[in-house]
Amino acid sequence: MIQIGIAADHGGFELKAKVIEQLKAAGYQPKDYGAYQLDPADDYPDLVIPLARAISSGEVTKGIAICGSGVGASIAANKISGVRAALITEVYSAHQGVEHDDMNLLCLGGRVIGPALVQELVQAFLQASYRGEERFQRRLDKVIALEKEK
């Protein structure tokens, strides 16, 4: 079974608790990267970056990051080499992002999406696997090459 990491700032704190329950009910043992208490003054990079680094290092296979809109979490996470994060709001992209683009971090907006849809998105994300077809790998290789430019 894949290892899942999860993190959220104050904007995603309540939704994170629901996702953790969902993951545990599905048999996963999610690794929680915080926040561990609701703090309206916390900053999403401080919580998302440790999760993104855990994905980059292989400590966890996939991750779920939640902030108020999901936008900040996505922007911050994509600064870490090896992380392919996307803000997802519908089921097709939740699985297609993994299958075609090897997305490894699902970003969600705790203030803009309901728990029923989140449950579907998380399930689609976790059940999907990268297809590795030539055209997908060719595109992914181009993205990975960008990380090596500095």
Secondary structure, 3 states (H helix, E strand, C coil): CCCEEEEECCCCHHHHHHHHHHHHHCCCCCEECCCCCCCCCCCHHHHHHHHHHHHHHCCCCEEEEEECCCHHHHHHHCCCCCCCEEECCCHHHHHHHHHHHCCCEEEEECCCCCHHHHHHHHHHHHHCCCCCCHHHHHHHHHHHHHHHCC
